[in-house]
Every structure is written in C-alpha cells, then in structure tokens.
Amino acid sequence: MAHILLIEDMPGVRDALGVVLTIAGHRIDTAGDGEEGLAKVRANAYDMVICDIVMPRKDGTSVIIEAKAAKPALPILAVSGGAGGVTARQALLVASAKADRTLEKPFSREDLLTAVRETLSSPA
C-alpha cells in the first residue's frame, strides 16, 4: 500500500491513527510537530501526507504550503479538530486552499480510510 507521513502533535491521536493506517496495510512515518514533519517531507519520498492544522512550532497550513512548494504532486490530507478559539471548520477552510482533501475531527475509522483512499487516487 502507501507510504504515508502522519503529522500530528497529540501523541494519543498520532498513535491511534498510525495503528488504523498500519492495520489497513500502509507504511507509516510520524512527526510530532510541523517543523519535524516538513523536514521529513523534504528528506523522504512519501505517497501521501496527513497533516493536522493546529500544532506548535509550525502550523499545518504553513507545512502544507511549504510541502506543496517543495513537492507539488504530493497528495495532502488536512485534518483538524480546531483549538485556541479556532473551529475545525475555520482551520480546514484555510487549509483547503492547498490541501487535496480535508477531514474534520472527530472522524471514524471508515471516514479516515475513505479520505486516504480518495486522496491517494486523486490526480495531482
């Protein structure tokens, strides 16, 4: 299946999503913040990136913009539950300008796997 980079600052969420994606047959690398994630994007070849939006050090929207500048064909799924007075919908609205797909937290296992499948199959 796909080699996916999962950028998520909440360890429990990152671990749970990683397990779901691994069980589905994907190879997963993880990053705990936007700066670490962007460094991994630049250094590795991924089939897809799943990126949280509200994160410390570098927010997901900045990561997506910089990742797309470096690798325009890289499919990116933006996810957010909102935080700090920003709703998930607001965070994803901004991210949707550059991300290939968006998914609002909380979401089901099926919603995640469908979004991953659709993001991977979308033309760049």
PyMOL CGO cylinders between C-alpha atoms (Angstrom):
from pymol import cmd
from pymol.cgo import CYLINDER

trace = [
    CYLINDER, 0.00, 0.00, 0.00, 1.10, 3.62, 0.51, 0.3, 1, 1, 1, 1, 1, 1,
    CYLINDER, 1.10, 3.62, 0.51, 3.99, 5.16, 2.43, 0.3, 1, 1, 1, 1, 1, 1,
    CYLINDER, 3.99, 5.16, 2.43, 2.29, 7.90, 4.49, 0.3, 1, 1, 1, 1, 1, 1,
    CYLINDER, 2.29, 7.90, 4.49, 3.69, 10.63, 6.72, 0.3, 1, 1, 1, 1, 1, 1,
    CYLINDER, 3.69, 10.63, 6.72, 1.36, 11.40, 9.63, 0.3, 1, 1, 1, 1, 1, 1,
    CYLINDER, 1.36, 11.40, 9.63, 1.99, 14.84, 11.20, 0.3, 1, 1, 1, 1, 1, 1,
    CYLINDER, 1.99, 14.84, 11.20, 0.04, 15.13, 14.48, 0.3, 1, 1, 1, 1, 1, 1,
    CYLINDER, 0.04, 15.13, 14.48, 1.08, 16.83, 17.72, 0.3, 1, 1, 1, 1, 1, 1,
    CYLINDER, 1.08, 16.83, 17.72, -1.15, 14.84, 20.08, 0.3, 1, 1, 1, 1, 1, 1,
    CYLINDER, -1.15, 14.84, 20.08, 0.63, 11.53, 20.87, 0.3, 1, 1, 1, 1, 1, 1,
    CYLINDER, 0.63, 11.53, 20.87, -2.55, 9.57, 21.59, 0.3, 1, 1, 1, 1, 1, 1,
    CYLINDER, -2.55, 9.57, 21.59, -4.20, 10.69, 18.35, 0.3, 1, 1, 1, 1, 1, 1,
    CYLINDER, -4.20, 10.69, 18.35, -0.99, 10.11, 16.39, 0.3, 1, 1, 1, 1, 1, 1,
    CYLINDER, -0.99, 10.11, 16.39, -0.66, 6.58, 17.80, 0.3, 1, 1, 1, 1, 1, 1,
    CYLINDER, -0.66, 6.58, 17.80, -4.33, 5.70, 17.19, 0.3, 1, 1, 1, 1, 1, 1,
    CYLINDER, -4.33, 5.70, 17.19, -4.29, 6.95, 13.60, 0.3, 1, 1, 1, 1, 1, 1,
    CYLINDER, -4.29, 6.95, 13.60, -1.00, 5.17, 12.99, 0.3, 1, 1, 1, 1, 1, 1,
    CYLINDER, -1.00, 5.17, 12.99, -2.47, 1.87, 14.17, 0.3, 1, 1, 1, 1, 1, 1,
    CYLINDER, -2.47, 1.87, 14.17, -5.55, 2.25, 11.96, 0.3, 1, 1, 1, 1, 1, 1,
    CYLINDER, -5.55, 2.25, 11.96, -3.44, 3.06, 8.92, 0.3, 1, 1, 1, 1, 1, 1,
    CYLINDER, -3.44, 3.06, 8.92, -0.93, 0.28, 9.63, 0.3, 1, 1, 1, 1, 1, 1,
    CYLINDER, -0.93, 0.28, 9.63, -3.69, -2.31, 10.01, 0.3, 1, 1, 1, 1, 1, 1,
    CYLINDER, -3.69, -2.31, 10.01, -5.06, -1.09, 6.66, 0.3, 1, 1, 1, 1, 1, 1,
    CYLINDER, -5.06, -1.09, 6.66, -1.70, -2.02, 5.14, 0.3, 1, 1, 1, 1, 1, 1,
    CYLINDER, -1.70, -2.02, 5.14, 0.03, 1.35, 4.89, 0.3, 1, 1, 1, 1, 1, 1,
    CYLINDER, 0.03, 1.35, 4.89, 3.62, 2.08, 5.93, 0.3, 1, 1, 1, 1, 1, 1,
    CYLINDER, 3.62, 2.08, 5.93, 3.56, 4.98, 8.38, 0.3, 1, 1, 1, 1, 1, 1,
    CYLINDER, 3.56, 4.98, 8.38, 6.16, 7.53, 9.45, 0.3, 1, 1, 1, 1, 1, 1,
    CYLINDER, 6.16, 7.53, 9.45, 5.18, 10.07, 12.08, 0.3, 1, 1, 1, 1, 1, 1,
    CYLINDER, 5.18, 10.07, 12.08, 6.11, 13.59, 13.14, 0.3, 1, 1, 1, 1, 1, 1,
    CYLINDER, 6.11, 13.59, 13.14, 5.08, 15.32, 16.36, 0.3, 1, 1, 1, 1, 1, 1,
    CYLINDER, 5.08, 15.32, 16.36, 5.01, 18.87, 15.03, 0.3, 1, 1, 1, 1, 1, 1,
    CYLINDER, 5.01, 18.87, 15.03, 5.05, 20.85, 11.82, 0.3, 1, 1, 1, 1, 1, 1,
    CYLINDER, 5.05, 20.85, 11.82, 8.79, 21.53, 11.70, 0.3, 1, 1, 1, 1, 1, 1,
    CYLINDER, 8.79, 21.53, 11.70, 9.66, 17.85, 12.14, 0.3, 1, 1, 1, 1, 1, 1,
    CYLINDER, 9.66, 17.85, 12.14, 7.04, 16.92, 9.55, 0.3, 1, 1, 1, 1, 1, 1,
    CYLINDER, 7.04, 16.92, 9.55, 8.30, 19.39, 6.98, 0.3, 1, 1, 1, 1, 1, 1,
    CYLINDER, 8.30, 19.39, 6.98, 11.87, 18.16, 7.45, 0.3, 1, 1, 1, 1, 1, 1,
    CYLINDER, 11.87, 18.16, 7.45, 10.69, 14.60, 6.80, 0.3, 1, 1, 1, 1, 1, 1,
    CYLINDER, 10.69, 14.60, 6.80, 8.75, 15.69, 3.70, 0.3, 1, 1, 1, 1, 1, 1,
    CYLINDER, 8.75, 15.69, 3.70, 11.88, 17.30, 2.30, 0.3, 1, 1, 1, 1, 1, 1,
    CYLINDER, 11.88, 17.30, 2.30, 14.12, 14.33, 3.13, 0.3, 1, 1, 1, 1, 1, 1,
    CYLINDER, 14.12, 14.33, 3.13, 11.90, 11.40, 2.10, 0.3, 1, 1, 1, 1, 1, 1,
    CYLINDER, 11.90, 11.40, 2.10, 9.61, 10.18, -0.66, 0.3, 1, 1, 1, 1, 1, 1,
    CYLINDER, 9.61, 10.18, -0.66, 6.03, 9.74, 0.54, 0.3, 1, 1, 1, 1, 1, 1,
    CYLINDER, 6.03, 9.74, 0.54, 2.93, 8.70, -1.33, 0.3, 1, 1, 1, 1, 1, 1,
    CYLINDER, 2.93, 8.70, -1.33, 0.84, 10.98, 0.89, 0.3, 1, 1, 1, 1, 1, 1,
    CYLINDER, 0.84, 10.98, 0.89, 0.90, 13.26, 3.95, 0.3, 1, 1, 1, 1, 1, 1,
    CYLINDER, 0.90, 13.26, 3.95, -1.79, 13.54, 6.62, 0.3, 1, 1, 1, 1, 1, 1,
    CYLINDER, -1.79, 13.54, 6.62, -1.31, 16.83, 8.42, 0.3, 1, 1, 1, 1, 1, 1,
    CYLINDER, -1.31, 16.83, 8.42, -3.02, 18.25, 11.50, 0.3, 1, 1, 1, 1, 1, 1,
    CYLINDER, -3.02, 18.25, 11.50, -3.61, 22.00, 11.25, 0.3, 1, 1, 1, 1, 1, 1,
    CYLINDER, -3.61, 22.00, 11.25, -3.35, 23.36, 14.80, 0.3, 1, 1, 1, 1, 1, 1,
    CYLINDER, -3.35, 23.36, 14.80, 0.15, 22.44, 16.04, 0.3, 1, 1, 1, 1, 1, 1,
    CYLINDER, 0.15, 22.44, 16.04, 3.05, 24.05, 17.90, 0.3, 1, 1, 1, 1, 1, 1,
    CYLINDER, 3.05, 24.05, 17.90, 6.28, 25.26, 16.24, 0.3, 1, 1, 1, 1, 1, 1,
    CYLINDER, 6.28, 25.26, 16.24, 4.76, 25.36, 12.73, 0.3, 1, 1, 1, 1, 1, 1,
    CYLINDER, 4.76, 25.36, 12.73, 1.06, 25.18, 11.98, 0.3, 1, 1, 1, 1, 1, 1,
    CYLINDER, 1.06, 25.18, 11.98, -0.30, 22.71, 9.47, 0.3, 1, 1, 1, 1, 1, 1,
    CYLINDER, -0.30, 22.71, 9.47, -1.31, 25.33, 6.92, 0.3, 1, 1, 1, 1, 1, 1,
    CYLINDER, -1.31, 25.33, 6.92, 2.31, 26.53, 6.72, 0.3, 1, 1, 1, 1, 1, 1,
    CYLINDER, 2.31, 26.53, 6.72, 3.50, 22.93, 6.46, 0.3, 1, 1, 1, 1, 1, 1,
    CYLINDER, 3.50, 22.93, 6.46, 1.09, 22.26, 3.60, 0.3, 1, 1, 1, 1, 1, 1,
    CYLINDER, 1.09, 22.26, 3.60, 2.10, 25.40, 1.70, 0.3, 1, 1, 1, 1, 1, 1,
    CYLINDER, 2.10, 25.40, 1.70, 5.82, 24.65, 2.07, 0.3, 1, 1, 1, 1, 1, 1,
    CYLINDER, 5.82, 24.65, 2.07, 5.42, 20.94, 1.32, 0.3, 1, 1, 1, 1, 1, 1,
    CYLINDER, 5.42, 20.94, 1.32, 3.45, 21.71, -1.87, 0.3, 1, 1, 1, 1, 1, 1,
    CYLINDER, 3.45, 21.71, -1.87, 6.11, 24.24, -2.91, 0.3, 1, 1, 1, 1, 1, 1,
    CYLINDER, 6.11, 24.24, -2.91, 8.80, 21.59, -2.49, 0.3, 1, 1, 1, 1, 1, 1,
    CYLINDER, 8.80, 21.59, -2.49, 6.80, 18.68, -3.89, 0.3, 1, 1, 1, 1, 1, 1,
    CYLINDER, 6.80, 18.68, -3.89, 3.75, 19.93, -5.83, 0.3, 1, 1, 1, 1, 1, 1,
    CYLINDER, 3.75, 19.93, -5.83, 2.45, 16.45, -6.70, 0.3, 1, 1, 1, 1, 1, 1,
    CYLINDER, 2.45, 16.45, -6.70, 2.48, 15.21, -3.08, 0.3, 1, 1, 1, 1, 1, 1,
    CYLINDER, 2.48, 15.21, -3.08, -1.12, 14.45, -2.00, 0.3, 1, 1, 1, 1, 1, 1,
    CYLINDER, -1.12, 14.45, -2.00, -2.01, 16.02, 1.36, 0.3, 1, 1, 1, 1, 1, 1,
    CYLINDER, -2.01, 16.02, 1.36, -4.98, 15.32, 3.62, 0.3, 1, 1, 1, 1, 1, 1,
    CYLINDER, -4.98, 15.32, 3.62, -5.51, 18.10, 6.18, 0.3, 1, 1, 1, 1, 1, 1,
    CYLINDER, -5.51, 18.10, 6.18, -7.22, 17.15, 9.45, 0.3, 1, 1, 1, 1, 1, 1,
    CYLINDER, -7.22, 17.15, 9.45, -8.31, 19.35, 12.34, 0.3, 1, 1, 1, 1, 1, 1,
    CYLINDER, -8.31, 19.35, 12.34, -10.45, 19.42, 15.43, 0.3, 1, 1, 1, 1, 1, 1,
    CYLINDER, -10.45, 19.42, 15.43, -9.80, 23.12, 15.98, 0.3, 1, 1, 1, 1, 1, 1,
    CYLINDER, -9.80, 23.12, 15.98, -8.23, 24.70, 19.07, 0.3, 1, 1, 1, 1, 1, 1,
    CYLINDER, -8.23, 24.70, 19.07, -7.44, 28.02, 20.65, 0.3, 1, 1, 1, 1, 1, 1,
    CYLINDER, -7.44, 28.02, 20.65, -10.69, 29.67, 19.61, 0.3, 1, 1, 1, 1, 1, 1,
    CYLINDER, -10.69, 29.67, 19.61, -10.47, 28.41, 16.03, 0.3, 1, 1, 1, 1, 1, 1,
    CYLINDER, -10.47, 28.41, 16.03, -13.09, 25.89, 14.98, 0.3, 1, 1, 1, 1, 1, 1,
    CYLINDER, -13.09, 25.89, 14.98, -12.17, 22.84, 12.94, 0.3, 1, 1, 1, 1, 1, 1,
    CYLINDER, -12.17, 22.84, 12.94, -14.20, 24.21, 10.04, 0.3, 1, 1, 1, 1, 1, 1,
    CYLINDER, -14.20, 24.21, 10.04, -12.29, 27.53, 10.13, 0.3, 1, 1, 1, 1, 1, 1,
    CYLINDER, -12.29, 27.53, 10.13, -8.92, 25.79, 10.26, 0.3, 1, 1, 1, 1, 1, 1,
    CYLINDER, -8.92, 25.79, 10.26, -9.79, 23.47, 7.40, 0.3, 1, 1, 1, 1, 1, 1,
    CYLINDER, -9.79, 23.47, 7.40, -11.22, 26.28, 5.28, 0.3, 1, 1, 1, 1, 1, 1,
    CYLINDER, -11.22, 26.28, 5.28, -7.82, 27.95, 5.21, 0.3, 1, 1, 1, 1, 1, 1,
    CYLINDER, -7.82, 27.95, 5.21, -6.01, 24.64, 4.63, 0.3, 1, 1, 1, 1, 1, 1,
    CYLINDER, -6.01, 24.64, 4.63, -8.34, 23.61, 1.80, 0.3, 1, 1, 1, 1, 1, 1,
    CYLINDER, -8.34, 23.61, 1.80, -6.73, 26.18, -0.49, 0.3, 1, 1, 1, 1, 1, 1,
    CYLINDER, -6.73, 26.18, -0.49, -3.62, 23.97, -0.73, 0.3, 1, 1, 1, 1, 1, 1,
    CYLINDER, -3.62, 23.97, -0.73, -4.53, 20.54, 0.68, 0.3, 1, 1, 1, 1, 1, 1,
    CYLINDER, -4.53, 20.54, 0.68, -6.02, 17.93, -1.65, 0.3, 1, 1, 1, 1, 1, 1,
    CYLINDER, -6.02, 17.93, -1.65, -8.65, 16.91, 0.90, 0.3, 1, 1, 1, 1, 1, 1,
    CYLINDER, -8.65, 16.91, 0.90, -9.79, 17.89, 4.38, 0.3, 1, 1, 1, 1, 1, 1,
    CYLINDER, -9.79, 17.89, 4.38, -11.30, 15.86, 7.22, 0.3, 1, 1, 1, 1, 1, 1,
    CYLINDER, -11.30, 15.86, 7.22, -12.82, 17.28, 10.39, 0.3, 1, 1, 1, 1, 1, 1,
    CYLINDER, -12.82, 17.28, 10.39, -12.06, 15.63, 13.74, 0.3, 1, 1, 1, 1, 1, 1,
    CYLINDER, -12.06, 15.63, 13.74, -13.51, 13.62, 15.27, 0.3, 1, 1, 1, 1, 1, 1,
    CYLINDER, -13.51, 13.62, 15.27, -13.89, 11.15, 12.43, 0.3, 1, 1, 1, 1, 1, 1,
    CYLINDER, -13.89, 11.15, 12.43, -14.48, 7.44, 12.20, 0.3, 1, 1, 1, 1, 1, 1,
    CYLINDER, -14.48, 7.44, 12.20, -12.01, 4.81, 11.08, 0.3, 1, 1, 1, 1, 1, 1,
    CYLINDER, -12.01, 4.81, 11.08, -14.06, 4.39, 7.92, 0.3, 1, 1, 1, 1, 1, 1,
    CYLINDER, -14.06, 4.39, 7.92, -14.05, 8.14, 7.23, 0.3, 1, 1, 1, 1, 1, 1,
    CYLINDER, -14.05, 8.14, 7.23, -10.26, 8.23, 7.60, 0.3, 1, 1, 1, 1, 1, 1,
    CYLINDER, -10.26, 8.23, 7.60, -9.66, 5.24, 5.33, 0.3, 1, 1, 1, 1, 1, 1,
    CYLINDER, -9.66, 5.24, 5.33, -12.07, 6.63, 2.71, 0.3, 1, 1, 1, 1, 1, 1,
    CYLINDER, -12.07, 6.63, 2.71, -10.34, 10.02, 2.79, 0.3, 1, 1, 1, 1, 1, 1,
    CYLINDER, -10.34, 10.02, 2.79, -6.93, 8.36, 2.47, 0.3, 1, 1, 1, 1, 1, 1,
    CYLINDER, -6.93, 8.36, 2.47, -8.10, 6.23, -0.46, 0.3, 1, 1, 1, 1, 1, 1,
    CYLINDER, -8.10, 6.23, -0.46, -9.67, 9.24, -2.22, 0.3, 1, 1, 1, 1, 1, 1,
    CYLINDER, -9.67, 9.24, -2.22, -6.62, 11.44, -1.60, 0.3, 1, 1, 1, 1, 1, 1,
    CYLINDER, -6.62, 11.44, -1.60, -4.27, 8.80, -2.97, 0.3, 1, 1, 1, 1, 1, 1,
    CYLINDER, -4.27, 8.80, -2.97, -6.40, 8.28, -6.08, 0.3, 1, 1, 1, 1, 1, 1,
    CYLINDER, -6.40, 8.28, -6.08, -6.87, 11.99, -6.87, 0.3, 1, 1, 1, 1, 1, 1,
    CYLINDER, -6.87, 11.99, -6.87, -4.90, 13.41, -9.74, 0.3, 1, 1, 1, 1, 1, 1,
    CYLINDER, -4.90, 13.41, -9.74, -2.15, 15.80, -8.59, 0.3, 1, 1, 1, 1, 1, 1,
]
cmd.load_cgo(trace, "trace")
